[in-house]
Amino acid sequence: MKQFWDFGMEQAKSCIFPVVIFLSLAITKVIHLSLIARYDLILIICLVTQVLMVVTKRETWDEVKVICVFHLIGLALELYKTHMGSWAYPEEAWTKISGVPLYSGFMYASVASYMCQAWRRFDITLGNWPSTWVVCALSAGIYFNFYTDHFIYDFRWVLKVATLIIFHRTVVYFTVNDRTYKMPVALSFVLIGFFIWVAENIATFFSAWQYPNQEQGWHLVGIGKMSSWLLLVIVSFMIVATLKHVKGKMKQAPKLKTEKTSF
């Protein structure tokens, strides 16, 4: 139980940025300020949080670079999806581009922040990681399918099967209190995707964005949306892992101290 508690506490510390975003969504939903639009205020909160994360050394400059990459990737996807009518940001703001508030990029960046923090806190290493070119090709295929599925066949299930085949031998090793555990990387994708789906329901409840079926009132986001987040998590994880590999920070996978630590 102590191991589980410490694991949860480290996870919570890794979620500082997402928690700040959720709190800002909740507070600005209840408290309305006449001097500044809600989306603009959330953007300011996100920027201040990012600065504080660096100043307090909770994030390194290398991690900030990774987060910026996710911000741009996410913002590009938001611009496209809102243009295609997949969802909308109904409130007015000065910091909106083509109907997309700039704070939306931080929602994607917060996922990167969590992954970078968790990677460092749990001393994550990977076993049987595929070739870099295979990982990059799969990541590109998943990301661009979010764009092409409006015009051609949606390959998400093909991409999921490809992911299982490519990563069927890959495992994640993580350490809690000097004790090392392992988990199939595919399982970690599913778990993170599920919790992001839960977070999405919370975010839409506080009007972070709005799906077409939520115009007349909030409804639970369909469980099918979890598959989209699952694919996005895969892309996010592969980007972080590849950058860690390029930086030479991926160490040889450790041996477990006992078989009982395996999930």
C-alpha positions as a printed Julia matrix, in Angstrom:
263×3 Matrix{Float64}:
   0.0     0.0     0.0
   2.89    2.37    0.69
   4.25    1.72   -2.8
   0.82    2.37   -4.31
   0.43    5.57   -2.27
   3.86    6.88   -3.26
   3.13    5.97   -6.9
  -0.08    7.99   -6.74
   1.63   10.96   -5.12
   4.31   11.06   -7.82
   1.6    10.84  -10.47
  -0.2    13.76   -8.84
   3.0    15.84   -8.83
   3.4    15.06  -12.54
  -0.1    16.44  -13.23
   0.45   19.99  -11.98
  -0.1    21.62  -15.38
  -3.31   19.66  -16.21
  -4.66   20.4   -12.71
  -4.04   24.13  -13.15
  -5.94   24.06  -16.45
  -8.9    22.22  -14.92
  -9.02   24.57  -11.95
  -8.91   27.62  -14.22
 -11.74   26.16  -16.32
 -13.84   25.49  -13.24
 -13.18   28.83  -11.51
 -13.73   30.95  -14.63
 -16.97   29.06  -15.31
 -18.34   30.11  -11.91
 -16.71   33.54  -11.54
 -17.18   35.93  -14.46
 -14.9    38.93  -14.88
 -16.18   41.85  -16.95
 -12.71   43.24  -17.67
 -11.36   40.21  -19.53
 -12.82   37.42  -21.62
 -12.74   33.94  -20.11
 -10.57   32.36  -22.81
  -8.09   35.24  -22.58
  -7.83   34.83  -18.81
  -7.21   31.08  -19.13
  -4.41   31.79  -21.62
  -2.77   34.2   -19.15
  -3.03   31.6   -16.39
  -1.41   28.99  -18.64
   1.45   31.33  -19.59
   2.1    32.28  -15.97
   2.03   28.61  -14.96
   4.54   27.73  -17.65
   6.9    30.47  -16.48
   6.58   29.37  -12.85
   7.23   25.74  -13.79
  10.56   26.78  -15.29
  11.5    29.28  -12.57
  10.83   26.73   -9.82
  12.76   24.1   -11.83
   9.8    21.75  -12.01
  10.45   21.66  -15.75
  13.75   21.87  -17.59
  14.31   23.87  -20.75
  14.55   20.63  -22.74
  11.1    19.68  -21.45
   9.75   23.12  -22.34
  10.95   22.57  -25.92
   9.01   19.3   -26.06
   5.93   21.03  -24.63
   6.18   23.77  -27.27
   6.2    21.11  -29.99
   2.99   19.66  -28.57
   1.47   23.13  -28.33
   2.02   23.73  -32.04
   0.86   20.24  -33.05
  -2.26   20.57  -30.94
  -3.08   24.08  -32.13
  -2.77   23.0   -35.78
  -5.16   20.12  -35.13
  -7.59   22.42  -33.32
  -7.65   24.89  -36.22
  -8.43   22.1   -38.67
 -11.03   20.27  -36.58
 -12.98   23.4   -35.67
 -12.95   24.4   -39.34
 -14.44   20.99  -40.2
 -17.1    21.38  -37.5
 -15.9    18.57  -35.23
 -16.21   20.86  -32.2
 -16.35   24.57  -31.4
 -15.34   27.25  -28.91
 -18.51   29.34  -28.6
 -17.28   32.13  -26.3
 -15.74   35.39  -27.51
 -12.11   36.31  -26.87
  -9.33   38.51  -28.21
  -6.9    35.61  -28.35
  -8.82   33.52  -30.87
  -7.5    32.59  -34.31
 -10.08   31.29  -36.79
 -12.4    30.47  -33.92
  -9.75   28.69  -31.83
  -8.52   30.23  -28.55
  -4.76   30.07  -28.11
  -5.11   28.47  -24.69
  -6.31   25.27  -26.42
  -2.74   24.43  -27.38
  -1.87   24.24  -23.7
  -4.35   21.4   -23.23
  -2.18   19.29  -25.53
   0.97   20.73  -23.98
  -0.26   19.67  -20.54
  -0.23   16.05  -21.71
   3.4    16.51  -22.76
   4.15   18.15  -19.42
   2.72   15.13  -17.6
   4.71   12.68  -19.71
   7.99   14.56  -19.25
   7.47   14.89  -15.5
   6.46   11.26  -15.08
   9.41   10.13  -17.21
  11.81   11.9   -14.88
  10.09   11.09  -11.57
   9.74    7.37  -12.3
  13.1     7.06  -14.06
  11.35    5.49  -17.03
  13.26    3.25  -19.42
  12.0     1.19  -22.34
  12.74   -2.37  -23.32
  12.62   -3.65  -26.93
  11.88   -0.21  -28.38
  11.33   -0.43  -32.19
  13.48    1.27  -34.81
  13.24    5.05  -34.89
  12.07    5.15  -38.52
   9.23    2.72  -37.73
   8.13    4.82  -34.75
   8.27    8.05  -36.78
   6.3     6.51  -39.67
   3.58    5.22  -37.33
   3.37    8.57  -35.5
   3.01   10.45  -38.79
   0.35    8.02  -39.99
  -1.7     8.41  -36.81
  -1.43   12.2   -36.76
  -2.33   12.74  -40.41
  -5.26   10.31  -40.15
  -6.91   12.94  -37.93
  -6.89   15.18  -41.01
  -7.64   12.72  -43.81
 -10.51   10.87  -42.12
 -12.87   13.64  -43.29
 -12.19   12.78  -46.94
 -11.04    9.16  -47.15
 -11.33    5.98  -45.13
 -10.65    6.32  -41.39
  -7.63    4.1   -40.76
  -7.7     4.33  -36.96
  -8.38    0.62  -36.44
  -5.67   -0.3   -38.93
  -3.3     1.99  -37.05
  -4.26    0.44  -33.71
  -3.53   -3.05  -35.02
  -0.22   -1.79  -36.42
   0.61   -0.32  -33.02
  -0.04   -3.64  -31.27
   2.15   -5.46  -33.79
   5.01   -2.96  -33.6
   4.99   -2.66  -29.8
   3.95   -6.18  -28.8
   7.35   -6.81  -27.18
   7.94   -3.3   -25.84
   7.72   -2.76  -22.08
   7.96    0.29  -19.83
  10.15    0.05  -16.73
   9.45    2.51  -13.93
  10.83    2.88  -10.42
   9.03    3.65   -7.16
  11.18    3.92   -4.01
  14.1     2.06   -5.6
  11.86   -0.82   -6.63
  11.47   -1.39  -10.37
   8.26   -2.48  -12.07
   7.35   -3.2   -15.67
   4.26   -2.8   -17.79
   3.47   -3.52  -21.46
   3.66   -0.2   -23.28
   0.32   -0.9   -25.02
  -1.37   -1.08  -21.61
   0.11    2.28  -20.63
  -1.35    3.78  -23.84
  -4.82    2.51  -22.92
  -4.63    3.73  -19.31
  -3.46    7.23  -20.22
  -6.06    7.42  -23.02
  -8.83    6.45  -20.59
  -7.89    9.09  -18.03
  -7.67   11.76  -20.75
 -11.19   10.75  -21.86
 -12.34   11.26  -18.26
 -10.58   14.63  -18.26
 -12.3    15.5   -21.56
 -15.71   14.99  -19.96
 -14.7    17.3   -17.13
 -13.36   19.89  -19.58
 -16.51   19.91  -21.74
 -18.64   20.16  -18.6
 -16.82   23.41  -17.82
 -17.19   24.56  -21.46
 -13.54   24.26  -22.43
 -14.96   23.37  -25.86
 -18.25   22.04  -27.18
 -19.19   19.11  -29.4
 -22.18   19.5   -31.76
 -24.4    17.26  -29.59
 -23.65   19.43  -26.56
 -25.08   22.68  -27.96
 -28.39   22.25  -26.13
 -26.76   21.03  -22.93
 -23.87   18.96  -21.64
 -23.82   15.25  -22.38
 -21.26   12.6   -21.56
 -18.66   12.38  -24.32
 -19.12    9.11  -26.19
 -16.8     6.29  -25.21
 -15.81    6.09  -28.88
 -13.88    9.34  -28.41
 -11.48    7.43  -26.19
 -10.06    5.77  -29.3
  -9.1     9.19  -30.66
  -7.37   10.1   -27.41
  -5.69    6.7   -27.39
  -4.15    7.42  -30.79
  -3.13   10.9   -29.7
  -1.52    9.47  -26.56
   0.44    7.04  -28.74
   1.74    9.92  -30.85
   2.58   11.94  -27.72
   4.41    9.05  -26.08
   6.36    8.23  -29.22
   7.46   11.85  -29.68
   8.7    12.07  -26.09
  10.37    8.65  -26.27
  12.05    9.45  -29.59
  13.36   12.79  -28.3
  14.68   11.04  -25.19
  16.37    8.52  -27.45
  17.9    11.25  -29.61
  19.17   13.02  -26.48
  20.8     9.78  -25.42
  18.81    9.6   -22.2
  17.29    6.21  -22.76
  19.22    3.77  -20.64
  19.44    0.03  -20.9
  16.32   -1.55  -19.42
  16.99   -2.66  -15.83
  16.44   -6.12  -14.45
  13.56   -6.52  -12.06
  14.51   -7.17   -8.46
  11.69   -9.68   -8.13
   9.16  -11.27  -10.42
   6.4   -10.15   -8.06
   6.8    -6.56   -9.24
   5.57   -7.35  -12.77
   2.13   -6.1   -13.71
